[in-house]
Amino acid sequence: MEFKKFNRLRANYEEFIETAEKDIHGDEAIKQTRSVWFDRATIEKLLAMTDSKKGGLKIYFGQYDEETLPEIEDTELRKQMGGRLTVILAASDENNDPQEETQVINGGWFCPPNCG
């Protein structure tokens, strides 16, 4: 993918999400998730659960609420995650939905605050 398109797609999302947050939450708008990073070991673990020819990763979008906040030690950061968007990775053969909890992983590094 051309970096020009990559950067444009990101800018479109950031403009949309910032406007949406302000429209929905006004002065209480949060700094919404810009990206989520997963390490190689996590991705390889999921891929190992799939067929070598028909397998891949299915990526789901989600949003944290009080019941689904990430399990992180930093309680202040944990509180700030309410309302933030997330992605969930799932091991998948031929675009099928996961059938077992072990096929689903959430909890990558969020930007912000972990922007690189």
Backbone as a printed PyTorch tensor [residue, N CA C, xyz], in Angstrom:
tensor([[[  0.8430,  -1.1740,   0.0000],
         [  0.0000,   0.0000,   0.0000],
         [  0.8920,   1.2420,   0.0000]],

        [[  0.5090,   2.2140,  -0.7680],
         [  1.2520,   3.4700,  -0.8030],
         [  1.0900,   4.2020,   0.5320]],

        [[  2.1830,   4.7850,   1.0300],
         [  2.1160,   5.5340,   2.2820],
         [  1.1450,   6.7040,   2.1820]],

        [[  1.0090,   7.2790,   1.0090],
         [  0.0710,   8.3840,   0.8310],
         [ -1.3480,   7.9200,   1.1720]],

        [[ -1.7340,   6.7540,   0.6910],
         [ -3.0670,   6.2150,   0.9930],
         [ -3.1630,   5.7970,   2.4510]],

        [[ -2.1090,   5.1700,   2.9560],
         [ -2.0720,   4.7530,   4.3580],
         [ -2.2940,   5.9600,   5.2670]],

        [[ -1.5540,   7.0230,   5.0400],
         [ -1.6750,   8.2280,   5.8540],
         [ -3.0390,   8.8880,   5.7000]],

        [[ -3.5890,   8.8640,   4.4880],
         [ -4.9180,   9.4490,   4.2480],
         [ -5.9910,   8.6640,   4.9960]],

        [[ -5.9250,   7.3370,   4.9420],
         [ -6.8810,   6.5100,   5.6640],
         [ -6.8310,   6.7970,   7.1630]],

        [[ -5.6340,   6.8880,   7.7120],
         [ -5.4770,   7.1870,   9.1380],
         [ -6.0330,   8.5650,   9.4700]],

        [[ -5.7200,   9.5620,   8.6310],
         [ -6.2040,  10.9310,   8.8700],
         [ -7.7320,  10.9800,   8.8020]],

        [[ -8.3280,  10.2630,   7.8530],
         [ -9.7910,  10.2200,   7.7530],
         [-10.4030,   9.6590,   9.0280]],

        [[ -9.8250,   8.5720,   9.5250],
         [-10.3280,   7.9600,  10.7580],
         [-10.1790,   8.9240,  11.9250]],

        [[ -9.0090,   9.5220,  12.0760],
         [ -8.7660,  10.4060,  13.2130],
         [ -9.7120,  11.6050,  13.1940]],

        [[ -9.9710,  12.1620,  12.0180],
         [-10.9120,  13.2770,  11.9160],
         [-12.3220,  12.8130,  12.2780]],

        [[-12.7220,  11.6630,  11.7560],
         [-14.0520,  11.1270,  12.0440],
         [-14.2340,  10.8520,  13.5290]],

        [[-13.2720,  10.1650,  14.1290],
         [-13.4380,   9.7370,  15.5190],
         [-13.3850,  10.9310,  16.4770]],

        [[-12.5800,  11.9270,  16.1550],
         [-12.5160,  13.1210,  16.9990],
         [-13.8360,  13.8900,  16.9320]],

        [[-14.3850,  14.0230,  15.7360],
         [-15.6700,  14.7060,  15.5630],
         [-16.7850,  13.9290,  16.2510]],

        [[-16.7900,  12.6220,  16.0790],
         [-17.8210,  11.7810,  16.6930],
         [-17.7660,  11.8730,  18.2170]],

        [[-16.5750,  11.8020,  18.7740],
         [-16.4270,  11.9030,  20.2370],
         [-16.9860,  13.2270,  20.7460]],

        [[-16.6590,  14.3230,  20.0550],
         [-17.1420,  15.6400,  20.4850],
         [-18.6590,  15.7410,  20.3410]],

        [[-19.1970,  15.1880,  19.2480],
         [-20.6450,  15.2290,  19.0300],
         [-21.3950,  14.4130,  20.0780]],

        [[-20.8460,  13.2830,  20.4480],
         [-21.5180,  12.3900,  21.3900],
         [-21.2980,  12.8200,  22.8330]],

        [[-20.0540,  13.1630,  23.1830],
         [-19.7090,  13.3910,  24.5880],
         [-19.4040,  14.8390,  24.9440]],

        [[-19.4000,  15.7410,  23.9750],
         [-19.1420,  17.1570,  24.2500],
         [-17.8220,  17.3710,  24.9650]],

        [[-17.8620,  18.0640,  26.0920],
         [-16.6480,  18.3840,  26.8460],
         [-15.9970,  17.1510,  27.4740]],

        [[-16.7310,  16.0470,  27.5560],
         [-16.1810,  14.8240,  28.1390],
         [-15.6500,  13.8600,  27.0820]],

        [[-15.4570,  14.3480,  25.8640],
         [-14.9190,  13.5170,  24.7870],
         [-13.5670,  12.9580,  25.2100]],

        [[-13.3460,  11.6950,  24.8940],
         [-12.0810,  11.0520,  25.2490],
         [-11.1420,  11.0320,  24.0610]],

        [[ -9.8620,  10.8740,  24.3430],
         [ -8.8650,  10.7070,  23.2880],
         [ -8.9740,   9.2480,  22.8480]],

        [[ -9.5790,   9.0300,  21.7120],
         [ -9.9310,   7.6950,  21.2660],
         [ -8.7190,   6.9280,  20.7370]],

        [[ -8.8250,   5.6210,  20.7460],
         [ -7.7870,   4.7170,  20.2660],
         [ -7.4300,   5.0310,  18.8150]],

        [[ -6.1320,   5.1150,  18.5470],
         [ -5.6300,   5.3530,  17.1870],
         [ -5.0650,   4.0750,  16.5610]],

        [[ -4.5320,   3.2000,  17.4190],
         [ -3.9950,   1.9320,  16.9210],
         [ -3.8560,   0.9680,  18.0930]],

        [[ -3.7320,  -0.3100,  17.7510],
         [ -3.4920,  -1.3530,  18.7480],
         [ -2.4030,  -2.2510,  18.1730]],

        [[ -1.3580,  -2.5000,  18.9660],
         [ -0.2160,  -3.3010,  18.5310],
         [ -0.2270,  -4.6400,  19.2480]],

        [[ -0.0390,  -5.7260,  18.4800],
         [  0.1030,  -7.0710,  19.0380],
         [  1.4770,  -7.5970,  18.6660]],

        [[  2.1250,  -8.2770,  19.6020],
         [  3.4590,  -8.8060,  19.3100],
         [  3.3830, -10.0430,  18.4230]],

        [[  4.4950, -10.3650,  17.8340],
         [  4.6020, -11.4760,  16.8960],
         [  4.1840, -12.8010,  17.5310]],

        [[  4.6060, -13.0340,  18.7810],
         [  4.2910, -14.2950,  19.4550],
         [  2.7750, -14.4920,  19.5690]],

        [[  2.0660, -13.4300,  19.8520],
         [  0.6140, -13.5120,  19.9550],
         [ -0.0050, -13.8790,  18.6080]],

        [[  0.4480, -13.2280,  17.5650],
         [ -0.0740, -13.4970,  16.2200],
         [  0.2680, -14.9160,  15.7860]],

        [[  1.5090, -15.3360,  16.0320],
         [  1.9140, -16.6970,  15.6550],
         [  1.1430, -17.7500,  16.4420]],

        [[  0.8410, -17.4680,  17.7040],
         [  0.0580, -18.3940,  18.5270],
         [ -1.3190, -18.6170,  17.9000]],

        [[ -1.9550, -17.5410,  17.4760],
         [ -3.2640, -17.6620,  16.8420],
         [ -3.1750, -18.3640,  15.4900]],

        [[ -2.1890, -18.0020,  14.6910],
         [ -2.0440, -18.6250,  13.3760],
         [ -1.7730, -20.1210,  13.4830]],

        [[ -1.0720, -20.5330,  14.5340],
         [ -0.7810, -21.9540,  14.7330],
         [ -2.0590, -22.7700,  14.9640]],

        [[ -3.1500, -22.1090,  15.3340],
         [ -4.4300, -22.7910,  15.5590],
         [ -5.2240, -22.9730,  14.2660]],

        [[ -4.6970, -22.4600,  13.1640],
         [ -5.4490, -22.4880,  11.9180],
         [ -4.8010, -23.4270,  10.9040]],

        [[ -5.5500, -23.7270,   9.8650],
         [ -5.0630, -24.5420,   8.7570],
         [ -3.9920, -23.7650,   7.9820]],

        [[ -2.9580, -24.4510,   7.5470],
         [ -1.8390, -23.7700,   6.8810],
         [ -2.2280, -23.1390,   5.5460]],

        [[ -3.3040, -23.5920,   4.9320],
         [ -3.7310, -23.0200,   3.6500],
         [ -5.0020, -22.1740,   3.7780]],

        [[ -5.8990, -22.5400,   4.6560],
         [ -7.1920, -21.8640,   4.7650],
         [ -7.2720, -20.9300,   5.9680]],

        [[ -6.2100, -20.8790,   6.7590],
         [ -6.2440, -20.1280,   8.0090],
         [ -5.7830, -18.6980,   7.8840]],

        [[ -6.1620, -17.9350,   8.8790],
         [ -5.7530, -16.5380,   8.9570],
         [ -6.2490, -15.9320,  10.2550]],

        [[ -6.2600, -14.6230,  10.2940],
         [ -6.7630, -13.9050,  11.4600],
         [ -8.0180, -13.1460,  11.0730]],

        [[ -8.9950, -13.2000,  11.9280],
         [-10.1960, -12.3960,  11.7720],
         [-10.0880, -11.2880,  12.8170]],

        [[-10.3330, -10.0590,  12.4130],
         [-10.1720,  -8.9150,  13.2940],
         [-11.5460,  -8.3110,  13.5620]],

        [[-11.8760,  -8.2400,  14.8440],
         [-13.1520,  -7.6750,  15.2750],
         [-12.8910,  -6.3200,  15.9250]],

        [[-13.8390,  -5.4240,  15.7830],
         [-13.7810,  -4.1340,  16.4460],
         [-14.6890,  -4.1840,  17.6660]],

        [[-14.2670,  -3.5540,  18.7430],
         [-15.0690,  -3.5290,  19.9580],
         [-14.8650,  -2.2190,  20.6970]],

        [[-15.6420,  -2.0540,  21.7610],
         [-15.5420,  -0.8530,  22.5860],
         [-15.6850,  -1.2610,  24.0420]],

        [[-14.7520,  -0.8070,  24.8740],
         [-14.7620,  -1.1460,  26.2880],
         [-15.8870,  -0.4520,  27.0360]],

        [[-16.4530,  -1.1750,  27.9920],
         [-17.3800,  -0.6070,  28.9610],
         [-16.9440,  -1.1080,  30.3370]],

        [[-17.7050,  -0.8140,  31.3660],
         [-17.3200,  -1.1900,  32.7370],
         [-17.0630,  -2.6870,  32.9040]],

        [[-17.7970,  -3.5160,  32.1810],
         [-17.6600,  -4.9650,  32.3190],
         [-16.5050,  -5.5480,  31.5150]],

        [[-15.9920,  -4.7970,  30.5670],
         [-14.9880,  -5.3610,  29.6560],
         [-13.6470,  -4.6480,  29.6960]],

        [[-13.4300,  -3.7720,  30.6590],
         [-12.1530,  -3.0490,  30.7330],
         [-10.9900,  -4.0310,  30.7240]],

        [[ -9.8790,  -3.6650,  30.0800],
         [ -8.7420,  -4.5840,  30.0050],
         [ -8.1530,  -4.8620,  31.3840]],

        [[ -7.6020,  -6.0430,  31.5150],
         [ -6.9920,  -6.4510,  32.7870],
         [ -5.5400,  -5.9990,  32.8080]],

        [[ -5.3470,  -4.7460,  33.2390],
         [ -4.0030,  -4.1860,  33.3370],
         [ -3.7900,  -3.7000,  34.7610]],

        [[ -2.5330,  -3.7120,  35.1860],
         [ -2.2020,  -3.3580,  36.5730],
         [ -2.3920,  -1.8820,  36.8830]],

        [[ -2.1470,  -1.0070,  35.9140],
         [ -2.2600,   0.4330,  36.1130],
         [ -3.7440,   0.8090,  36.2160]],

        [[ -4.2420,   0.9570,  37.4450],
         [ -5.6720,   1.1880,  37.6480],
         [ -6.1420,   2.5200,  37.0620]],

        [[ -5.2920,   3.5300,  37.0670],
         [ -5.6710,   4.8160,  36.4870],
         [ -5.8470,   4.6820,  34.9710]],

        [[ -4.9060,   4.0180,  34.3230],
         [ -5.0190,   3.7850,  32.8850],
         [ -6.2380,   2.9120,  32.5930]],

        [[ -6.4660,   1.9180,  33.4300],
         [ -7.6170,   1.0210,  33.2450],
         [ -8.9120,   1.8270,  33.2400]],

        [[ -9.0610,   2.7720,  34.1550],
         [-10.2610,   3.6010,  34.2160],
         [-10.4110,   4.4350,  32.9410]],

        [[ -9.2950,   4.9010,  32.3890],
         [ -9.3190,   5.7400,  31.1990],
         [ -9.7270,   4.9610,  29.9440]],

        [[ -9.7120,   3.6310,  30.0150],
         [-10.0260,   2.8190,  28.8450],
         [-11.5300,   2.7200,  28.5830]],

        [[-12.3620,   3.1060,  29.5410],
         [-13.8080,   3.0790,  29.3400],
         [-14.1980,   3.8960,  28.1200]],

        [[-14.9480,   3.2980,  27.2100],
         [-15.3760,   3.9740,  25.9880],
         [-14.3820,   3.9040,  24.8490]],

        [[-13.1720,   3.4280,  25.1290],
         [-12.1540,   3.3560,  24.0760],
         [-12.4280,   2.1820,  23.1490]],

        [[-12.0610,   2.3390,  21.8930],
         [-12.1890,   1.2790,  20.9050],
         [-11.0460,   0.2940,  21.0460]],

        [[-11.2880,  -0.9420,  20.6420],
         [-10.2670,  -1.9800,  20.6750],
         [-10.4340,  -2.8780,  19.4610]],

        [[ -9.4460,  -3.7070,  19.2150],
         [ -9.5610,  -4.7650,  18.2120],
         [ -9.3100,  -6.0910,  18.9040]],

        [[-10.0190,  -7.0960,  18.4440],
         [ -9.8780,  -8.4460,  18.9770],
         [ -9.4300,  -9.3300,  17.8290]],

        [[ -8.3620, -10.0820,  18.0390],
         [ -7.8620, -10.9980,  17.0190],
         [ -8.4200, -12.3860,  17.2780]],

        [[ -8.7890, -13.0890,  16.2080],
         [ -9.3100, -14.4380,  16.3490],
         [ -8.6960, -15.3480,  15.2900]],

        [[ -8.2970, -16.5490,  15.7140],
         [ -7.8490, -17.5710,  14.7710],
         [ -9.0540, -17.9930,  13.9480]],

        [[ -8.8860, -18.0680,  12.6240],
         [-10.0350, -18.3580,  11.7700],
         [ -9.6130, -19.1400,  10.5380]],

        [[-10.3700, -20.1740,  10.2440],
         [-10.2260, -20.8820,   8.9740],
         [-11.3680, -20.4640,   8.0730]],

        [[-11.0250, -20.0030,   6.8780],
         [-12.0120, -19.5920,   5.8760],
         [-13.0190, -18.5730,   6.4000]],

        [[-12.5530, -17.6140,   7.1910],
         [-13.3720, -16.5050,   7.6800],
         [-14.4720, -16.9420,   8.6490]],

        [[-14.3290, -18.1030,   9.2620],
         [-15.3140, -18.5670,  10.2380],
         [-15.1090, -17.8540,  11.5720]],

        [[-16.1970, -17.7030,  12.3140],
         [-16.1130, -17.1260,  13.6540],
         [-15.4700, -18.1300,  14.6060]],

        [[-14.7940, -17.6420,  15.6410],
         [-14.1500, -18.5520,  16.5940],
         [-15.1800, -19.3880,  17.3570]],

        [[-14.7640, -20.5960,  17.7230],
         [-15.6390, -21.5110,  18.4500],
         [-15.1530, -21.7590,  19.8770]],

        [[-13.9170, -21.3540,  20.1840],
         [-13.3370, -21.5810,  21.5030],
         [-12.6740, -20.3000,  22.0020]],

        [[-12.6810, -20.1160,  23.3170],
         [-12.0720, -18.9170,  23.9030],
         [-10.5900, -18.8050,  23.5770]],

        [[ -9.9010, -19.9270,  23.4370],
         [ -8.4640, -19.8880,  23.1520],
         [ -8.1660, -19.2980,  21.7730]],

        [[ -9.1590, -19.2000,  20.9210],
         [ -8.9750, -18.6690,  19.5670],
         [ -9.0860, -17.1460,  19.5240]],

        [[ -9.3720, -16.5080,  20.6580],
         [ -9.6420, -15.0750,  20.6850],
         [ -8.6710, -14.3770,  21.6350]],

        [[ -8.0670, -13.2800,  21.1590],
         [ -7.1270, -12.5200,  21.9930],
         [ -7.4240, -11.0320,  21.8760]],

        [[ -7.4670, -10.3810,  23.0290],
         [ -7.5970,  -8.9360,  23.1170],
         [ -6.4450,  -8.4660,  24.0080]],

        [[ -6.1820,  -7.1850,  24.0140],
         [ -5.1960,  -6.6820,  24.9560],
         [ -3.8660,  -6.3110,  24.3530]],

        [[ -3.8640,  -5.8170,  23.1290],
         [ -2.6190,  -5.3080,  22.5760],
         [ -2.2410,  -3.9870,  23.2500]],

        [[ -1.2180,  -3.3470,  22.7510],
         [ -0.7710,  -2.0540,  23.2830],
         [ -1.5530,  -0.9610,  22.5900]],

        [[ -2.1820,  -0.0940,  23.3670],
         [ -3.0390,   0.9480,  22.8290],
         [ -2.2860,   2.2550,  22.5970]],

        [[ -2.6460,   2.9170,  21.5060],
         [ -2.1560,   4.2690,  21.2200],
         [ -3.3700,   5.1660,  21.0970]],

        [[ -3.4690,   6.2070,  21.8810],
         [ -2.6440,   6.5190,  23.0180],
         [ -2.9420,   5.5920,  24.2010]],

        [[ -2.0650,   5.4440,  25.1390],
         [ -0.8660,   6.2240,  25.4330],
         [  0.4100,   5.6290,  24.8460]],

        [[  0.3730,   4.3700,  24.3870],
         [  1.5960,   3.6930,  23.9320],
         [  1.8140,   3.8930,  22.4340]],

        [[  2.0740,   5.1150,  22.0290],
         [  2.2880,   5.4080,  20.6190],
         [  3.7800,   5.3340,  20.2930]],

        [[  4.0970,   4.7570,  19.1560],
         [  5.5070,   4.6100,  18.7940],
         [  5.8770,   5.3160,  17.5320]]])
